[in-house]
Amino acid sequence: MTFMRILCLLLAIHRPALTGPEMVAEEYQVKGAFLLNFAKFVAWPANAFKTPDDPIVICILGQNPFGPALERAAQSAIAGKRSIQIHTIQTFQQAGSCQIVFASSAERKRVRGLFDALHGEAVLSVGESEGFLAAGGMIAFKLEGEKVRIEINQQAAERAGLRISAKLLSLAQAGRR
């Protein structure tokens, strides 16, 4: 099954009335699958890696809402010829060593500082807080009912030297890129 089919199925998931911890756990499973697959549909400039064999590093800023499941899933994930690693970071300075940085809604007050630290760096910023794209983020998760959707700020990605594939752009909500 292709990535696009898997994502379409994930987007179409509608479970009857999940509440509380079950709904949050499922939401972060879907968001984690997206994060791992973003690595396959974004092209970084060559200088974003020290060597051709370096892994793609996905960093979680602050508290990790994914738990150990994302790290387990990353162990078997490959993007092109690169493995994928998950790191938890606490400071903005650490974000420069990542290819993707995820900032949860708990970090919404810190995103401006994150963007300042990443200015000029080829790092894909992903978040879930209100106003994330307007503040300069590149990909935002949005919940519509029980469905996870994505919005993309393509101009912010291009300013960082990143190319987002047309396939990923087509999954973003129309008119919100």
Phi, psi and omega in degrees: 000133182284161179302317182299318178295319179297314179297319178298320177295319178298319180293331183272353181301129174222108181260143179293122168033057170286144179225164173055225186300325180296319180292318179295316180299315180294319178303315182283338171295316179294313180298322177296319177298318176300310182305314180297322183279339174304324181300335181275344188238018175234137177251127179260151174294155184304326183284001176284349181233146178285322179224162179295344181260358181300144177286163168276125183255120175259121181252140176254117180280124178078216182294136182271105181282353183273341185066197183286349184299321181293318178296319178297315180296324181292335182300330180252005183272141178226139175237107188066241178253009185256140171283170180237134177238150177247128176233146171258131180237154180246337184243156179294327181299327179290338184294334180294343179267008182253159170261331177227134175237128176254128176243114180288172179297336177294341181259012187303329180284347183257357187294325178301316177296322177298313181296323176298317181292329183270357182307124180084358179264146179273069182235126178282119179263129182232135180211181182223003182273155177301134178082008183300313180293317181298329180282348179123003178292164185257318178227132179237136171274138176229139176262131172238101188066239179257008183260139176266126178240165176236150171235145185233134172258087186297325181296320178297319178296316180297321178299331179271002179084016181260144175245121178264130184294154178299328179297316179290319178300326181291339178279340181291152180297132181302138177078001182239030181265000000 
